[in-house]
Amino acid sequence: MSKTKEQIYRIIFEHDTPAGRWFDICLIILVLLSVITIMLETVEEYYAIHSKLFYILEWMFTGIFTIELLLRLYSAPKKMSYLFSFYGAIDVISVIPTYLATIIPGAQAFIIIRALRLLRVFRILKLSQYTSAGTQLKLAIYSSRTKIIVFIFFVVTLVTIMGTGMYYIEGPQSGFTSIPTSIYWAIVTMTTVGYGDITPLTTLGQFLSAALMIMGYGVIAVPTGIISTEMSKLDKQQEDKGCDVCKSFSENEAANFCYNCGKKLNSNLKN
């Protein structure tokens, strides 16, 4: 790797250097401004007055992000690995819609994907406590996956039965024109959303609707309880196996030292 390429790599990819840190902070600000511009562009009164400014800003942001992408490709030691990485894919997708819109009208709507680049803030600010919490939540969901699948299957079965029953009780005259439509009503009712576009008119239908609403509160609480239980178990494991200094938790039970601060882990980790 040439000296120039190595210097560009250190600025763009590494976050521990002052230059790299400032580069990423400026990048986050540009992404944020770009997303705000996209949002404001959808406000009719703003677009009517500042349509030309929005057009210029959009191409300016796209040009900057395109140059950044080319610099990343130029300096990356393994270009294909970067392109197929999570952040690499987002970097590519975030600039495509603007160019695609010149050929396919409406494609520019997908440029809001650019907001995903804000995820880089977690790497820039080194928010290890949030990364650890995210890992813990992922493990909790994975550990409770069987219970959650059974629960979802139960909910799908319940709304299918209730929706079918309401179709035969209420009928098309009440808006329950088909069983799929009635199942949609059951889902809306159970989740307590209550759009009100379809409502039962008969006494029996209203009774079943009220019963479904009450069950909905319990249904909402069940997955929360399942995941909370797993989170509590992981918290206990983290106390027993985690690092005494930074409180980080390693998924590798064979680890002898903390991946975050290098402190020797508790002896319980090996048990």
VEXFI-710315 format. One record per residue (C-alpha): residue number from 0; residue in one letter; x, y, z; chain. Coordinates in nm, 4 decimals, always signed. Example, Ala and Ser with C-alpha at 12.3 -4.5 7.8 and 13.67 -1.06 7.14 Angstrom:
2
<0,a,<+1.2300,-0.4500,+0.7800>,A>
<1,s,<+1.3670,-0.1060,+0.7140>,A>
//
This chain:
271
<0,m,<+0.0000,+0.0000,+0.0000>,A>
<1,s,<+0.1402,+0.3393,-0.0998>,A>
<2,k,<+0.1924,+0.6117,+0.1589>,A>
<3,t,<-0.0917,+0.8244,+0.0168>,A>
<4,k,<-0.3322,+0.5314,+0.0120>,A>
<5,e,<-0.2332,+0.4349,+0.3661>,A>
<6,q,<-0.2925,+0.7900,+0.4882>,A>
<7,i,<-0.6354,+0.8023,+0.3243>,A>
<8,y,<-0.7167,+0.4641,+0.4792>,A>
<9,r,<-0.6234,+0.5848,+0.8271>,A>
<10,i,<-0.8437,+0.8928,+0.7939>,A>
<11,i,<-1.1469,+0.7182,+0.6441>,A>
<12,f,<-1.1505,+0.3777,+0.8122>,A>
<13,e,<-0.9764,+0.4266,+1.1460>,A>
<14,h,<-1.1604,+0.6045,+1.4256>,A>
<15,d,<-0.8862,+0.6287,+1.6874>,A>
<16,t,<-0.6895,+0.9039,+1.5130>,A>
<17,p,<-0.7878,+1.2731,+1.5482>,A>
<18,a,<-0.8169,+1.3109,+1.1694>,A>
<19,g,<-1.0283,+0.9968,+1.1399>,A>
<20,r,<-1.2524,+1.1065,+1.4224>,A>
<21,w,<-1.3109,+1.4503,+1.2697>,A>
<22,f,<-1.3735,+1.2939,+0.9294>,A>
<23,d,<-1.6452,+1.0698,+1.0712>,A>
<24,i,<-1.8046,+1.3515,+1.2716>,A>
<25,c,<-1.8227,+1.5667,+0.9578>,A>
<26,l,<-1.9645,+1.2702,+0.7671>,A>
<27,i,<-2.2396,+1.2181,+1.0270>,A>
<28,i,<-2.3295,+1.5893,+1.0100>,A>
<29,l,<-2.3519,+1.5722,+0.6283>,A>
<30,v,<-2.5701,+1.2602,+0.6438>,A>
<31,l,<-2.7975,+1.4281,+0.8987>,A>
<32,l,<-2.8278,+1.7434,+0.6844>,A>
<33,s,<-2.9007,+1.5270,+0.3796>,A>
<34,v,<-3.1805,+1.3412,+0.5604>,A>
<35,i,<-3.3312,+1.6692,+0.6844>,A>
<36,t,<-3.3228,+1.8036,+0.3276>,A>
<37,i,<-3.5068,+1.4951,+0.2005>,A>
<38,m,<-3.7726,+1.5369,+0.4699>,A>
<39,l,<-3.8242,+1.9073,+0.4031>,A>
<40,e,<-3.8482,+1.8381,+0.0303>,A>
<41,t,<-4.1706,+1.6446,+0.0924>,A>
<42,v,<-4.3360,+1.9498,+0.2548>,A>
<43,e,<-4.5371,+2.1001,-0.0301>,A>
<44,e,<-4.5098,+2.4668,+0.0689>,A>
<45,y,<-4.1320,+2.4411,+0.1148>,A>
<46,y,<-4.0825,+2.2555,-0.2129>,A>
<47,a,<-4.2883,+2.5114,-0.4053>,A>
<48,i,<-4.0566,+2.7903,-0.2897>,A>
<49,h,<-3.7195,+2.6153,-0.2643>,A>
<50,s,<-3.7411,+2.3359,-0.5242>,A>
<51,k,<-3.4263,+2.4548,-0.7042>,A>
<52,l,<-3.2327,+2.4743,-0.3755>,A>
<53,f,<-3.3420,+2.1211,-0.2818>,A>
<54,y,<-3.2260,+1.9963,-0.6221>,A>
<55,i,<-2.8830,+2.1593,-0.5834>,A>
<56,l,<-2.8408,+2.0335,-0.2263>,A>
<57,e,<-2.9344,+1.6793,-0.3203>,A>
<58,w,<-2.6770,+1.6613,-0.5979>,A>
<59,m,<-2.4187,+1.8287,-0.3739>,A>
<60,f,<-2.4681,+1.5669,-0.1004>,A>
<61,t,<-2.4683,+1.2857,-0.3563>,A>
<62,g,<-2.1451,+1.4167,-0.5076>,A>
<63,i,<-1.9723,+1.4324,-0.1685>,A>
<64,f,<-2.0864,+1.0817,-0.0728>,A>
<65,t,<-1.9810,+0.9495,-0.4140>,A>
<66,i,<-1.6303,+1.0912,-0.3693>,A>
<67,e,<-1.6181,+0.9406,-0.0201>,A>
<68,l,<-1.7246,+0.6017,-0.1576>,A>
<69,l,<-1.4565,+0.6145,-0.4285>,A>
<70,l,<-1.1929,+0.7044,-0.1694>,A>
<71,r,<-1.3026,+0.4106,+0.0461>,A>
<72,l,<-1.2750,+0.1773,-0.2524>,A>
<73,y,<-0.9372,+0.3222,-0.3461>,A>
<74,s,<-0.7860,+0.2826,+0.0006>,A>
<75,a,<-0.9534,-0.0400,+0.1146>,A>
<76,p,<-0.7042,-0.3317,+0.1148>,A>
<77,k,<-0.9856,-0.5780,+0.0419>,A>
<78,k,<-1.2291,-0.3929,-0.1807>,A>
<79,m,<-1.4840,-0.6736,-0.2215>,A>
<80,s,<-1.4907,-0.7369,+0.1519>,A>
<81,y,<-1.5703,-0.3701,+0.2063>,A>
<82,l,<-1.8403,-0.3623,-0.0637>,A>
<83,f,<-2.0195,-0.6652,+0.0812>,A>
<84,s,<-1.9858,-0.5524,+0.4421>,A>
<85,f,<-2.2808,-0.3951,+0.6247>,A>
<86,y,<-2.1495,-0.0395,+0.6089>,A>
<87,g,<-2.0129,-0.0847,+0.2593>,A>
<88,a,<-2.3513,-0.1936,+0.1249>,A>
<89,i,<-2.5174,+0.1078,+0.2898>,A>
<90,d,<-2.2542,+0.3417,+0.1431>,A>
<91,v,<-2.3263,+0.2106,-0.2068>,A>
<92,i,<-2.7049,+0.2041,-0.1737>,A>
<93,s,<-2.7130,+0.5581,-0.0329>,A>
<94,v,<-2.5807,+0.7142,-0.3559>,A>
<95,i,<-2.7559,+0.4973,-0.6155>,A>
<96,p,<-3.1120,+0.6446,-0.5960>,A>
<97,t,<-3.0109,+0.9962,-0.7061>,A>
<98,y,<-2.8402,+0.8648,-1.0205>,A>
<99,l,<-3.1168,+0.6122,-1.0796>,A>
<100,a,<-3.3800,+0.8885,-1.0617>,A>
<101,t,<-3.2402,+1.0396,-1.3808>,A>
<102,i,<-3.3519,+0.7204,-1.5588>,A>
<103,i,<-3.6417,+0.5906,-1.3479>,A>
<104,p,<-3.8803,+0.8580,-1.2109>,A>
<105,g,<-3.9566,+0.8126,-0.8435>,A>
<106,a,<-3.6430,+0.6112,-0.7638>,A>
<107,q,<-3.5125,+0.9043,-0.5603>,A>
<108,a,<-3.7661,+0.8185,-0.2888>,A>
<109,f,<-3.5348,+0.5360,-0.1767>,A>
<110,i,<-3.2615,+0.7843,-0.0891>,A>
<111,i,<-3.3984,+0.7984,+0.2664>,A>
<112,i,<-3.1947,+0.4777,+0.3100>,A>
<113,r,<-2.9084,+0.7223,+0.3557>,A>
<114,a,<-3.0305,+0.7657,+0.7142>,A>
<115,l,<-2.8848,+0.4230,+0.7915>,A>
<116,r,<-2.5407,+0.5762,+0.7618>,A>
<117,l,<-2.6101,+0.7487,+1.0923>,A>
<118,l,<-2.5398,+0.4093,+1.2506>,A>
<119,r,<-2.1726,+0.4973,+1.2160>,A>
<120,v,<-2.2134,+0.7204,+1.5218>,A>
<121,f,<-2.1884,+0.4073,+1.7408>,A>
<122,r,<-1.8417,+0.3344,+1.6022>,A>
<123,i,<-1.7286,+0.6960,+1.6177>,A>
<124,l,<-1.8268,+0.7643,+1.9775>,A>
<125,k,<-1.7181,+0.4202,+2.0981>,A>
<126,l,<-2.0472,+0.3614,+2.2787>,A>
<127,s,<-1.9411,+0.0212,+2.4085>,A>
<128,q,<-2.2117,+0.0172,+2.6735>,A>
<129,y,<-2.4805,+0.0437,+2.4046>,A>
<130,t,<-2.3079,-0.2159,+2.1898>,A>
<131,s,<-2.2967,-0.4501,+2.4881>,A>
<132,a,<-2.6641,-0.3848,+2.5624>,A>
<133,g,<-2.7529,-0.4519,+2.1991>,A>
<134,t,<-2.5632,-0.7801,+2.2086>,A>
<135,q,<-2.7417,-0.8747,+2.5288>,A>
<136,l,<-3.0825,-0.7995,+2.3747>,A>
<137,k,<-2.9911,-1.0056,+2.0670>,A>
<138,l,<-2.8935,-1.2993,+2.2870>,A>
<139,a,<-3.2151,-1.2666,+2.4890>,A>
<140,i,<-3.4308,-1.2738,+2.1754>,A>
<141,y,<-3.2348,-1.5668,+2.0344>,A>
<142,s,<-3.2640,-1.7635,+2.3590>,A>
<143,s,<-3.6406,-1.7118,+2.3714>,A>
<144,r,<-3.6984,-1.7741,+1.9996>,A>
<145,t,<-3.8896,-2.1019,+2.0535>,A>
<146,k,<-4.1319,-1.9452,+2.2999>,A>
<147,i,<-4.1818,-1.6443,+2.0744>,A>
<148,i,<-4.2525,-1.8646,+1.7696>,A>
<149,v,<-4.5099,-2.0657,+1.9669>,A>
<150,f,<-4.6659,-1.7423,+2.0910>,A>
<151,i,<-4.6887,-1.5950,+1.7390>,A>
<152,f,<-4.8438,-1.9182,+1.6105>,A>
<153,f,<-5.1042,-1.8960,+1.8895>,A>
<154,v,<-5.1842,-1.5323,+1.8022>,A>
<155,v,<-5.2176,-1.6121,+1.4297>,A>
<156,t,<-5.4504,-1.9019,+1.5114>,A>
<157,l,<-5.6575,-1.6864,+1.7476>,A>
<158,v,<-5.7090,-1.3970,+1.5040>,A>
<159,t,<-5.7939,-1.6459,+1.2277>,A>
<160,i,<-6.0633,-1.8090,+1.4426>,A>
<161,m,<-6.2012,-1.4752,+1.5679>,A>
<162,g,<-6.1941,-1.3200,+1.2215>,A>
<163,t,<-6.3734,-1.6170,+1.0667>,A>
<164,g,<-6.6331,-1.6114,+1.3439>,A>
<165,m,<-6.6969,-1.2385,+1.2984>,A>
<166,y,<-6.7399,-1.2875,+0.9241>,A>
<167,y,<-7.0283,-1.5275,+0.9824>,A>
<168,i,<-7.1738,-1.3265,+1.2726>,A>
<169,e,<-7.1633,-0.9795,+1.1141>,A>
<170,g,<-7.1532,-1.0406,+0.7402>,A>
<171,p,<-7.0871,-0.8021,+0.4512>,A>
<172,q,<-7.3536,-0.5556,+0.5664>,A>
<173,s,<-7.1305,-0.4604,+0.8637>,A>
<174,g,<-6.8159,-0.4293,+0.6530>,A>
<175,f,<-6.6899,-0.7865,+0.7078>,A>
<176,t,<-6.6888,-0.8590,+0.3358>,A>
<177,s,<-6.4509,-1.1575,+0.3480>,A>
<178,i,<-6.2603,-1.3737,+0.5914>,A>
<179,p,<-5.9243,-1.2024,+0.5151>,A>
<180,t,<-6.0891,-0.8649,+0.5818>,A>
<181,s,<-6.2318,-1.0014,+0.9061>,A>
<182,i,<-5.8884,-1.1331,+1.0085>,A>
<183,y,<-5.7467,-0.7859,+0.9415>,A>
<184,w,<-6.0140,-0.6465,+1.1761>,A>
<185,a,<-5.9188,-0.9047,+1.4417>,A>
<186,i,<-5.5503,-0.8079,+1.4214>,A>
<187,v,<-5.6313,-0.4362,+1.4482>,A>
<188,t,<-5.8628,-0.5015,+1.7423>,A>
<189,m,<-5.6263,-0.7353,+1.9288>,A>
<190,t,<-5.3367,-0.4919,+1.8997>,A>
<191,t,<-5.5706,-0.2195,+2.0371>,A>
<192,v,<-5.4953,+0.0020,+1.7360>,A>
<193,g,<-5.8627,+0.0514,+1.6596>,A>
<194,y,<-5.8757,+0.2232,+1.3194>,A>
<195,g,<-6.2549,+0.2135,+1.3262>,A>
<196,d,<-6.2887,+0.1401,+0.9536>,A>
<197,i,<-6.4748,-0.1835,+1.0339>,A>
<198,t,<-6.6983,-0.2105,+1.3415>,A>
<199,p,<-6.9390,-0.4840,+1.4581>,A>
<200,l,<-7.3078,-0.3899,+1.4783>,A>
<201,t,<-7.4650,-0.6942,+1.6412>,A>
<202,t,<-7.4662,-0.7555,+2.0171>,A>
<203,l,<-7.2737,-1.0823,+1.9852>,A>
<204,g,<-7.0186,-0.9198,+1.7546>,A>
<205,q,<-6.9641,-0.6331,+1.9981>,A>
<206,f,<-6.9231,-0.8809,+2.2850>,A>
<207,l,<-6.6567,-1.0764,+2.0942>,A>
<208,s,<-6.4899,-0.7508,+1.9971>,A>
<209,a,<-6.4670,-0.6432,+2.3623>,A>
<210,a,<-6.3290,-0.9855,+2.4605>,A>
<211,l,<-6.0650,-0.9601,+2.1872>,A>
<212,m,<-5.9625,-0.6129,+2.3064>,A>
<213,i,<-5.9169,-0.7401,+2.6636>,A>
<214,m,<-5.7111,-1.0357,+2.5373>,A>
<215,g,<-5.5035,-0.7902,+2.3382>,A>
<216,y,<-5.3595,-0.6349,+2.6528>,A>
<217,g,<-5.2409,-0.9764,+2.7675>,A>
<218,v,<-5.1039,-1.0585,+2.4240>,A>
<219,i,<-4.8911,-0.7432,+2.4231>,A>
<220,a,<-4.7463,-0.8292,+2.7649>,A>
<221,v,<-4.6480,-1.1892,+2.6872>,A>
<222,p,<-4.3464,-1.1324,+2.4558>,A>
<223,t,<-4.2242,-0.8556,+2.6843>,A>
<224,g,<-4.2308,-1.0981,+2.9763>,A>
<225,i,<-4.0531,-1.3704,+2.7800>,A>
<226,i,<-3.7694,-1.1437,+2.6709>,A>
<227,s,<-3.7461,-0.9759,+3.0129>,A>
<228,t,<-3.6963,-1.3166,+3.1764>,A>
<229,e,<-3.4121,-1.3989,+2.9381>,A>
<230,m,<-3.2604,-1.0544,+2.9966>,A>
<231,s,<-3.2633,-1.1186,+3.3708>,A>
<232,k,<-3.0840,-1.4491,+3.3186>,A>
<233,l,<-2.8212,-1.2791,+3.1033>,A>
<234,d,<-2.7772,-1.0055,+3.3640>,A>
<235,k,<-2.7050,-1.2731,+3.6214>,A>
<236,q,<-2.4580,-1.4421,+3.3861>,A>
<237,q,<-2.2920,-1.1080,+3.3181>,A>
<238,e,<-2.2447,-1.0477,+3.6907>,A>
<239,d,<-2.0828,-1.3901,+3.7271>,A>
<240,k,<-1.8795,-1.3889,+3.4055>,A>
<241,g,<-1.8364,-1.0226,+3.3170>,A>
<242,c,<-1.5417,-0.7901,+3.3554>,A>
<243,d,<-1.5071,-0.6260,+3.6982>,A>
<244,v,<-1.3622,-0.3083,+3.5481>,A>
<245,c,<-1.5700,-0.2106,+3.2419>,A>
<246,k,<-1.8628,-0.4524,+3.2988>,A>
<247,s,<-1.8371,-0.5829,+2.9420>,A>
<248,f,<-1.9652,-0.9338,+2.8739>,A>
<249,s,<-1.7877,-1.1674,+2.6359>,A>
<250,e,<-1.9870,-1.4237,+2.4370>,A>
<251,n,<-1.6744,-1.6401,+2.4238>,A>
<252,e,<-1.6808,-1.8473,+2.7406>,A>
<253,a,<-1.3215,-1.9599,+2.6833>,A>
<254,a,<-1.1919,-1.6014,+2.6979>,A>
<255,n,<-0.9364,-1.5263,+2.9697>,A>
<256,f,<-0.9222,-1.1499,+2.9209>,A>
<257,c,<-1.1836,-0.8794,+2.8588>,A>
<258,y,<-1.2129,-0.7907,+2.4875>,A>
<259,n,<-1.2826,-0.4262,+2.5793>,A>
<260,c,<-1.0234,-0.3283,+2.8431>,A>
<261,g,<-0.7884,-0.6286,+2.8601>,A>
<262,k,<-0.8566,-0.7001,+3.2291>,A>
<263,k,<-0.8291,-1.0649,+3.3353>,A>
<264,l,<-1.1798,-1.2079,+3.3612>,A>
<265,n,<-1.3348,-1.3681,+3.6653>,A>
<266,s,<-1.2463,-1.7287,+3.7290>,A>
<267,n,<-1.6202,-1.8065,+3.7114>,A>
<268,l,<-1.5992,-1.7552,+3.3371>,A>
<269,k,<-1.4224,-2.0858,+3.3041>,A>
<270,n,<-1.6802,-2.2744,+3.5120>,A>
//
